[in-house]
Amino acid sequence: MLNWDELYHMQNELDSFIERENNLTGKDLLRDKLLALSVEAGELANETRCFKFWSRKGPSEKSIILEEYVDGIHFLLSIGLEKDFRFSGSADEKGSQSLTDLFIAFNRCISAFELDQTKDHYIQMWHVYLAIGEKLSFSAQDTIQAYIQKNKVNVERQKKEY
Ligand SMILES: O=c1ccn([C@H]2C[C@H](O)[C@@H](COP(=O)(O)OP(=O)(O)OP(=O)(O)O)O2)c(=O)[nH]1
């Protein structure tokens, strides 16, 4: 099973670094992070092309979809750090909902959390996001590996190009 504690720890290091580099230490970044999460989910949906009924072009390759997916994991962890909530479960069995259904449900969960910032609503966002990962056939190992890799890229980018 995924050890979320380790990922929360890595995310905390990254977030503190980003805040220091950008003079944002102590600032309330929750609303920006919620919008970022919603945008990342949109980028992910776009790469899967799950809703593009008008097009015969297939999805992007798995590595690209996985990188978009772990961007969302970054923000879910980061939001938990901001609110002092932790998720510790795992993905449920693959359900019958389509990817499109899941993306719509995920946006609903973000809105529910924004309106009422409880731990239950936080956990709900995780369940739906993990269901998206399950539907995309990402294993826990795929997700951890890609998370660690993108976390490093994020640190490097802070040091250089931004
Ligand atoms: O407080 C923060 C802010 C950002 N990130 C991470 C999450 C994600 O992995 C990345 C932002 O996403 P992305 O790589 O799409 O950033 P971008 O600036 O939109 O990149 P690009 O210009 O390449 O599209 O930064 C954090 O972990 N914590």
The ligand as an ORCA input file, in Angstrom:
! r2SCAN-3c Opt
* xyz 0 1
  O       2.837     25.022     -3.662
  C       3.022     24.313     -4.661
  C       2.952     24.820     -5.963
  C       3.190     23.979     -7.031
  N       3.483     22.677     -6.830
  C       3.738     21.748     -7.941
  C       2.555     20.912     -8.312
  C       2.801     20.608     -9.775
  O       3.582     19.428     -9.884
  C       3.596     21.787    -10.270
  C       2.758     22.770    -11.038
  O       2.237     22.192    -12.177
  P       2.909     22.357    -13.610
  O       4.139     21.555    -13.688
  O       1.811     22.071    -14.623
  O       3.276     23.905    -13.552
  P       3.215     24.991    -14.653
  O       3.879     26.209    -14.108
  O       1.809     25.148    -15.130
  O       4.132     24.323    -15.737
  P       4.245     24.622    -17.286
  O       4.622     26.064    -17.389
  O       5.321     23.662    -17.689
  O       2.885     24.277    -17.830
  O       4.106     22.454     -9.107
  C       3.551     22.183     -5.543
  O       3.820     21.006     -5.356
  N       3.320     23.007     -4.496
*
